Amino acid sequence: MTSDPLVVSRPAEIRAVLADSRFTVDPVPRPPFALTVAWLRGAVGRFTEGSMHAERRAAGVAVLAELDPGALRAEAFRLASRDIAPAPCPPEQVPVLVLAIALGVRAEDGPSAVRAVAAIAPAYLPGVGAGPGEEESRDVADQGLVELSRLLGDPSSERLAVLAGLLAQAYAPTVALVRGALAAAATRFPAGGGTTPAKSRPAEAWSVEELLDETLRHDPPVRTLRRRTPGDGRIVVLDVTEAGRDPQALPDRDLPRAGGEAEYLTFGAGPRACPGRHVALALAAGTIEAATR
C-alpha cells in the first residue's frame, strides 16, 4: 500500500468520487460526553459513515430547514452595514454572527458567540482556517465550546452537537468566502473569468452574485476535499481549486443551472454535499452587499 496521496482535479472525476459511497472519510470515535472539541468531532455527522452519518446529517438538515435564507441575507446586510456603530464584529464574521443568533443565541450575546466559534473552529476543522493547529488550540477550543453551550442555553448533548457543529463548520469557509469576494471587488476580476483586473469596469458595476461566482471559481473557501479509496485505504485529495479553473467545471453562465445556481465543488457533491450551502451563500451575499455598497 502506497502512502502517496492520489490527487484528482478533473471536475467529472471529483464528482464521481464524491458520489461513490465506497470512498470514505476518516471516522472520528465518539468519546463520553464532555464539553470538548474531541467530543464534538465524534458527535457530528461530518466524521462518520453509513447510517450514523445519515441520521446525524438529517438532524442538521432539519435545523437548517427552519431558517429563511432571505431573512438571513437581510439581517447580514443590516449587521454588516456601515450605518451600525460600533460594528458588532469584522465583516467576514457577520455570517456566523447572524447564524448563531438564528440558532438561538441572544442578539446581545452574538459577538461573544462569534468569539467562541472562532476558538472552536481551528481544532474542529484543522488545516481549513487560519490560526494555530489543533494540538496548540485544544484548551482554547474546549473553553470556546463551554462558552458556546452556555450562550445556546445549555441544550441537550445531541442538540448541542448539531448546533455547535453547524457553527464550527460554517466559520472558516464563510470567513474565507467573504474575504475572497471583497478582495475580488477590490481587484475587479472580469465577469468572463480569469485574473486580469477589469480596469474599465467600476467596482459598483459588479453584482453580489458575480463576486461570489468569481470567488467560488478562482479562490474557493474550501480548496481540497479528502477521501480514502476502497480496499487499500489510499488518501485521495480532491483539488476543487484546480477543478474550478477547468472550462468544464461549471455550466456556461448564460445557461440554466440546477436549482438556479451553479454547483460549486467547494460545497462538495453527492450524499455528503454541504447541507448549508444555500444558507452560507445567503449570509455571504448580504454581508458582501453591505460592505461594497
MOURBEL-V599139 format. One record per residue. N is the residue number from 0. RES is the residue in three letters. OMEGA is omega in whole degrees, 0 to 359 (NA if undefined). NEAR is the number of other ideal C-beta (glycine too) atoms within 10 Angstrom. Layout:
((N	RES	OMEGA	NEAR) (N	RES	OMEGA	NEAR))
This chain:
((0	MET	180	7) (1	THR	178	8) (2	SER	180	6) (3	ASP	180	7) (4	PRO	174	13) (5	LEU	181	14) (6	VAL	179	12) (7	VAL	183	22) (8	SER	177	18) (9	ARG	185	15) (10	PRO	183	21) (11	ALA	180	11) (12	GLU	177	13) (13	ILE	180	25) (14	ARG	180	17) (15	ALA	178	14) (16	VAL	183	18) (17	LEU	180	21) (18	ALA	186	13) (19	ASP	183	14) (20	SER	178	13) (21	ARG	175	10) (22	PHE	191	18) (23	THR	171	18) (24	VAL	176	15) (25	ASP	182	11) (26	PRO	176	13) (27	VAL	180	16) (28	PRO	180	9) (29	ARG	178	17) (30	PRO	175	12) (31	PRO	183	6) (32	PHE	173	14) (33	ALA	180	13) (34	LEU	178	19) (35	THR	178	18) (36	VAL	175	26) (37	ALA	176	19) (38	TRP	183	21) (39	LEU	180	27) (40	ARG	179	22) (41	GLY	185	18) (42	ALA	182	21) (43	VAL	181	24) (44	GLY	187	21) (45	ARG	186	18) (46	PHE	179	20) (47	THR	179	21) (48	GLU	171	14) (49	GLY	185	10) (50	SER	179	8) (51	MET	177	13) (52	HIS	181	20) (53	ALA	181	12) (54	GLU	182	11) (55	ARG	177	20) (56	ARG	181	18) (57	ALA	178	11) (58	ALA	177	17) (59	GLY	178	20) (60	VAL	180	13) (61	ALA	178	11) (62	VAL	180	18) (63	LEU	181	19) (64	ALA	179	9) (65	GLU	183	8) (66	LEU	179	19) (67	ASP	182	12) (68	PRO	179	16) (69	GLY	178	10) (70	ALA	178	13) (71	LEU	179	23) (72	ARG	180	22) (73	ALA	180	15) (74	GLU	176	21) (75	ALA	177	28) (76	PHE	182	21) (77	ARG	184	14) (78	LEU	177	23) (79	ALA	182	30) (80	SER	177	18) (81	ARG	179	10) (82	ASP	180	7) (83	ILE	179	11) (84	ALA	354	6) (85	PRO	179	5) (86	ALA	181	14) (87	PRO	179	16) (88	CYS	176	18) (89	PRO	184	13) (90	PRO	184	21) (91	GLU	179	22) (92	GLN	182	24) (93	VAL	179	31) (94	PRO	179	32) (95	VAL	176	24) (96	LEU	182	25) (97	VAL	180	31) (98	LEU	180	29) (99	ALA	179	27) (100	ILE	179	19) (101	ALA	181	18) (102	LEU	172	21) (103	GLY	177	14) (104	VAL	177	25) (105	ARG	184	13) (106	ALA	182	13) (107	GLU	179	9) (108	ASP	184	16) (109	GLY	179	22) (110	PRO	177	16) (111	SER	178	16) (112	ALA	178	26) (113	VAL	179	26) (114	ARG	179	15) (115	ALA	180	27) (116	VAL	178	29) (117	ALA	177	21) (118	ALA	181	24) (119	ILE	194	26) (120	ALA	183	27) (121	PRO	179	26) (122	ALA	181	28) (123	TYR	177	29) (124	LEU	183	18) (125	PRO	178	16) (126	GLY	181	10) (127	VAL	183	19) (128	GLY	178	18) (129	ALA	176	9) (130	GLY	183	16) (131	PRO	180	13) (132	GLY	185	11) (133	GLU	183	16) (134	GLU	184	8) (135	GLU	186	12) (136	SER	187	20) (137	ARG	182	16) (138	ASP	179	12) (139	VAL	180	16) (140	ALA	180	26) (141	ASP	177	20) (142	GLN	176	15) (143	GLY	179	26) (144	LEU	176	25) (145	VAL	181	15) (146	GLU	180	19) (147	LEU	178	26) (148	SER	179	18) (149	ARG	183	15) (150	LEU	177	19) (151	LEU	179	21) (152	GLY	181	12) (153	ASP	179	11) (154	PRO	176	15) (155	SER	182	9) (156	SER	181	13) (157	GLU	179	11) (158	ARG	179	16) (159	LEU	180	21) (160	ALA	180	23) (161	VAL	185	22) (162	LEU	180	21) (163	ALA	178	27) (164	GLY	178	23) (165	LEU	181	23) (166	LEU	180	23) (167	ALA	179	30) (168	GLN	182	22) (169	ALA	193	21) (170	TYR	186	26) (171	ALA	180	23) (172	PRO	181	23) (173	THR	174	26) (174	VAL	181	24) (175	ALA	181	22) (176	LEU	180	28) (177	VAL	179	28) (178	ARG	181	16) (179	GLY	180	22) (180	ALA	177	28) (181	LEU	175	18) (182	ALA	177	14) (183	ALA	178	23) (184	ALA	182	20) (185	ALA	182	11) (186	THR	174	14) (187	ARG	173	19) (188	PHE	179	25) (189	PRO	183	15) (190	ALA	182	15) (191	GLY	180	9) (192	GLY	181	15) (193	GLY	184	12) (194	THR	178	12) (195	THR	181	11) (196	PRO	177	12) (197	ALA	188	16) (198	LYS	182	9) (199	SER	184	8) (200	ARG	181	13) (201	PRO	183	9) (202	ALA	183	13) (203	GLU	179	8) (204	ALA	179	11) (205	TRP	171	20) (206	SER	177	11) (207	VAL	181	22) (208	GLU	178	14) (209	GLU	178	17) (210	LEU	177	26) (211	LEU	181	22) (212	ASP	180	21) (213	GLU	181	25) (214	THR	182	27) (215	LEU	179	24) (216	ARG	189	21) (217	HIS	182	16) (218	ASP	187	20) (219	PRO	181	21) (220	PRO	172	23) (221	VAL	192	20) (222	ARG	178	15) (223	THR	171	19) (224	LEU	183	21) (225	ARG	173	13) (226	ARG	173	22) (227	ARG	182	17) (228	THR	174	16) (229	PRO	177	12) (230	GLY	187	8) (231	ASP	176	8) (232	GLY	179	10) (233	ARG	179	15) (234	ILE	175	15) (235	VAL	177	18) (236	VAL	180	14) (237	LEU	186	26) (238	ASP	182	17) (239	VAL	176	25) (240	THR	178	17) (241	GLU	180	17) (242	ALA	181	25) (243	GLY	179	21) (244	ARG	179	15) (245	ASP	180	15) (246	PRO	181	8) (247	GLN	186	9) (248	ALA	183	20) (249	LEU	174	20) (250	PRO	176	12) (251	ASP	182	8) (252	ARG	185	12) (253	ASP	181	5) (254	LEU	178	8) (255	PRO	180	8) (256	ARG	180	12) (257	ALA	180	8) (258	GLY	180	9) (259	GLY	182	6) (260	GLU	175	13) (261	ALA	179	18) (262	GLU	183	17) (263	TYR	183	24) (264	LEU	177	26) (265	THR	176	23) (266	PHE	182	21) (267	GLY	180	20) (268	ALA	178	20) (269	GLY	186	14) (270	PRO	180	12) (271	ARG	178	20) (272	ALA	182	14) (273	CYS	180	18) (274	PRO	182	20) (275	GLY	184	21) (276	ARG	183	17) (277	HIS	176	16) (278	VAL	180	24) (279	ALA	181	21) (280	LEU	179	23) (281	ALA	180	23) (282	LEU	179	30) (283	ALA	182	29) (284	ALA	180	24) (285	GLY	179	27) (286	THR	182	29) (287	ILE	179	30) (288	GLU	179	19) (289	ALA	185	20) (290	ALA	184	20) (291	THR	183	18) (292	ARG	NA	11))
